[in-house]
Amino acid sequence: MRLSIVSGYEKRSITHFLWYILFVLIMLIALFIWINIKVRPFVISITRGYAENVASNTLNAIIDEAMRENEYNFVNVIKNAEDNVVAVTMNSADTNLFMTKISIGLKNRIADMDEIEAKIPLGNFLPYPFLAGLGPEIPVKFLILATSAVSAREDFVSKGINQSLYTLSLHVVTDVGIYIPAMHSSVTVENEIPVAQTVIVGNVPDSYTNVEGMDGSVQDTVLDIE
């Protein structure tokens, strides 16, 4: 029968090693908690801001290119025999063609982009506001993908006596997916883009009456126009 004798020094070494392993585990757990509580939300917030700017700038560039390449007739102006504008309607053919072009163009342009790199100062990750913007910059690389939905909106706004402003706008809703190593986020970007405006001027009446009620009183203002 053989006896294994462990010296006091060896016991202390094993104890120190176990404490070291425990310390490392505690530090790893603390690092994981810190990343999820502080770093992760901050990185997601920063990358969302970058993604919003990229989506908006790309959309504006695609619209500018499309307008330069082709002439679109977004509205049909209907006039009477006296050559006065009596109606304005959206030209569905050109408007739908334009909406399809920018929707597909935005999706493909963003899909072809390389990784985006955001540089964040180390001090921004620390829980001390006075350290924000200080320290070495940590590069954060991420990819984005986008899908968009484009719809047309028509608005008529009164601009005076017998005058109306017709505006045709495109409402673009872009859903941007943000892909970071071990993280994922998304952001929705909305853009309202006027593409056509027309002032409709009617005949000016001989008189204009404005009746208003205020504090129980009635006021009648008559404007004679000659």
C-alpha positions as CSV (number, residue, x, y, z in Angstrom):
1,M,0.0,0.0,0.0
2,R,1.4,3.3,-1.1
3,L,0.7,6.6,0.7
4,S,0.5,9.9,-1.1
5,I,1.9,12.7,1.1
6,V,1.2,16.3,0.1
7,S,3.3,18.8,1.7
8,G,2.0,22.0,3.3
9,Y,3.6,24.1,0.5
10,E,1.8,22.1,-2.2
11,K,-1.5,22.5,-0.3
12,R,-1.0,26.3,-0.2
13,S,-0.1,26.3,-3.9
14,I,-3.3,24.4,-4.8
15,T,-5.4,26.8,-2.6
16,H,-3.8,29.8,-4.2
17,F,-4.5,28.4,-7.6
18,L,-8.1,27.8,-6.8
19,W,-8.5,31.3,-5.4
20,Y,-6.9,32.6,-8.6
21,I,-9.4,30.6,-10.7
22,L,-12.3,32.0,-8.6
23,F,-11.0,35.5,-8.9
24,V,-10.7,35.2,-12.7
25,L,-14.3,33.8,-12.9
26,I,-15.6,36.7,-10.8
27,M,-13.8,39.2,-13.0
28,L,-15.2,37.6,-16.1
29,I,-18.7,37.6,-14.7
30,A,-18.3,41.3,-13.7
31,L,-17.0,42.1,-17.2
32,F,-19.9,40.4,-18.8
33,I,-22.4,42.3,-16.6
34,W,-20.6,45.6,-17.3
35,I,-20.7,45.0,-21.0
36,N,-24.4,44.2,-21.0
37,I,-25.4,47.1,-18.6
38,K,-23.1,49.8,-19.9
39,V,-21.3,49.0,-23.1
40,R,-24.0,47.2,-25.1
41,P,-26.7,49.9,-24.8
42,F,-24.1,52.6,-25.6
43,V,-22.7,50.8,-28.6
44,I,-26.3,50.1,-29.9
45,S,-27.2,53.8,-29.4
46,I,-24.1,55.0,-31.3
47,T,-24.6,52.6,-34.2
48,R,-28.2,53.5,-34.5
49,G,-27.2,57.2,-35.0
50,Y,-24.7,56.2,-37.6
51,A,-27.3,54.0,-39.4
52,E,-29.9,56.8,-39.4
53,N,-27.4,59.2,-41.0
54,V,-26.3,56.6,-43.6
55,A,-29.9,55.8,-44.5
56,S,-31.0,59.4,-44.8
57,N,-27.9,60.5,-46.8
58,T,-28.1,57.5,-49.1
59,L,-31.8,58.2,-49.8
60,N,-31.1,61.8,-50.6
61,A,-28.3,60.8,-53.0
62,I,-30.5,58.3,-54.8
63,I,-33.3,60.9,-55.2
64,D,-30.9,63.5,-56.5
65,E,-29.4,61.0,-59.0
66,A,-32.9,59.8,-60.1
67,M,-34.1,63.4,-60.7
68,R,-31.0,64.2,-62.7
69,E,-31.3,61.0,-64.9
70,N,-34.9,61.4,-65.8
71,E,-37.6,64.1,-66.0
72,Y,-40.6,63.0,-64.0
73,N,-44.1,64.6,-64.4
74,F,-45.5,64.0,-60.9
75,V,-48.7,66.1,-61.4
76,N,-51.3,66.7,-64.0
77,V,-52.5,70.2,-64.1
78,I,-56.0,70.7,-65.6
79,K,-57.0,74.2,-66.9
80,N,-60.3,75.6,-68.1
81,A,-60.9,77.6,-71.3
82,E,-59.7,80.8,-69.7
83,D,-56.3,79.0,-69.0
84,N,-57.0,79.0,-65.2
85,V,-55.9,76.0,-63.1
86,V,-59.1,74.2,-62.0
87,A,-57.6,70.9,-60.7
88,V,-54.3,69.2,-59.9
89,T,-54.0,65.5,-59.7
90,M,-51.1,63.1,-59.1
91,N,-49.6,61.4,-62.2
92,S,-49.7,57.9,-60.9
93,A,-47.5,56.4,-63.6
94,D,-44.4,58.6,-63.1
95,T,-44.9,58.8,-59.3
96,N,-45.1,55.0,-58.9
97,L,-42.1,54.6,-61.2
98,F,-40.1,57.0,-59.1
99,M,-41.1,55.4,-55.8
100,T,-40.1,52.0,-57.1
101,K,-36.8,53.3,-58.3
102,I,-35.8,54.9,-55.0
103,S,-37.1,51.9,-52.9
104,I,-35.0,49.4,-54.8
105,G,-32.1,51.7,-55.2
106,L,-31.9,52.4,-51.4
107,K,-32.0,48.7,-50.6
108,N,-29.3,47.7,-53.1
109,R,-27.1,50.7,-52.3
110,I,-27.0,49.9,-48.6
111,A,-26.6,46.1,-49.2
112,D,-23.5,46.9,-51.3
113,M,-21.8,48.9,-48.5
114,D,-18.8,47.7,-46.7
115,E,-18.5,47.6,-42.9
116,I,-19.1,50.9,-41.2
117,E,-16.6,51.8,-38.6
118,A,-17.5,54.0,-35.6
119,K,-14.7,55.2,-33.3
120,I,-15.8,55.7,-29.7
121,P,-13.5,57.2,-27.0
122,L,-12.8,54.8,-24.1
123,G,-14.0,57.5,-21.6
124,N,-17.5,57.2,-23.0
125,F,-17.8,53.7,-21.6
126,L,-16.9,54.7,-18.1
127,P,-19.5,55.8,-15.5
128,Y,-17.9,59.3,-15.2
129,P,-19.4,62.1,-17.4
130,F,-16.2,64.2,-17.2
131,L,-14.3,61.4,-19.0
132,A,-16.6,61.5,-22.0
133,G,-14.7,62.0,-25.2
134,L,-11.3,61.2,-23.6
135,G,-9.0,58.3,-24.0
136,P,-8.1,56.2,-27.0
137,E,-10.7,55.6,-29.6
138,I,-12.1,52.1,-29.8
139,P,-13.2,51.1,-33.3
140,V,-16.7,49.4,-33.6
141,K,-17.4,47.8,-37.0
142,F,-20.9,46.9,-38.1
143,L,-23.0,46.1,-41.1
144,I,-26.4,47.4,-42.0
145,L,-29.2,46.2,-44.2
146,A,-32.4,48.1,-45.2
147,T,-35.9,47.6,-46.5
148,S,-38.1,50.6,-47.3
149,A,-41.7,51.4,-48.0
150,V,-42.6,54.5,-50.0
151,S,-46.0,56.1,-50.2
152,A,-47.3,59.3,-51.8
153,R,-49.1,62.1,-49.9
154,E,-51.2,64.9,-51.4
155,D,-51.9,68.1,-49.4
156,F,-53.9,71.2,-50.2
157,V,-53.2,74.3,-48.0
158,S,-55.0,77.6,-48.3
159,K,-52.6,80.4,-49.2
160,G,-55.0,83.4,-49.3
161,I,-58.2,84.4,-51.1
162,N,-59.0,81.8,-53.7
163,Q,-55.4,80.4,-53.6
164,S,-54.3,76.9,-52.6
165,L,-50.9,75.3,-52.5
166,Y,-50.9,71.7,-53.7
167,T,-47.9,69.6,-52.5
168,L,-47.0,66.1,-53.5
169,S,-44.7,64.4,-51.0
170,L,-43.1,61.0,-50.7
171,H,-43.2,59.4,-47.3
172,V,-40.3,56.9,-47.0
173,V,-40.1,54.5,-44.1
174,T,-36.8,52.6,-43.9
175,D,-36.2,49.7,-41.5
176,V,-32.5,49.4,-41.0
177,G,-31.0,46.3,-39.4
178,I,-27.7,46.8,-37.6
179,Y,-25.4,43.8,-37.2
180,I,-22.5,44.0,-34.7
181,P,-20.4,41.1,-33.5
182,A,-22.5,39.4,-30.7
183,M,-25.1,42.2,-31.0
184,H,-28.0,43.0,-33.2
185,S,-30.3,46.1,-33.3
186,S,-32.6,47.9,-35.7
187,V,-33.9,51.4,-36.2
188,T,-36.8,52.9,-38.3
189,V,-36.0,56.0,-40.3
190,E,-38.8,58.2,-41.7
191,N,-38.3,60.9,-44.3
192,E,-40.8,63.2,-45.9
193,I,-39.7,64.5,-49.3
194,P,-41.7,67.1,-51.3
195,V,-41.3,66.3,-55.0
196,A,-43.9,68.7,-56.5
197,Q,-45.7,72.0,-55.6
198,T,-48.3,74.0,-57.5
199,V,-50.2,77.1,-56.6
200,I,-53.8,77.0,-57.7
201,V,-55.2,80.5,-58.2
202,G,-58.9,81.1,-58.6
203,N,-60.9,84.1,-59.5
204,V,-60.7,86.9,-56.8
205,P,-64.2,87.7,-55.5
206,D,-65.6,91.2,-55.3
207,S,-65.8,91.1,-51.5
208,Y,-64.6,88.9,-48.7
209,T,-66.5,88.4,-45.5
210,N,-64.9,86.9,-42.3
211,V,-67.2,86.2,-39.4
212,E,-65.6,85.3,-36.1
213,G,-67.0,84.5,-32.7
214,M,-65.0,85.6,-29.6
215,D,-66.2,85.7,-26.0
216,G,-69.8,85.5,-27.2
217,S,-69.4,88.5,-29.6
218,V,-69.8,88.3,-33.3
219,Q,-67.5,90.3,-35.6
220,D,-68.1,90.7,-39.3
221,T,-65.3,92.1,-41.4
222,V,-66.0,93.0,-45.0
223,L,-63.1,93.6,-47.4
224,D,-64.0,95.3,-50.7
225,I,-61.7,94.4,-53.5
226,E,-61.7,96.5,-56.7
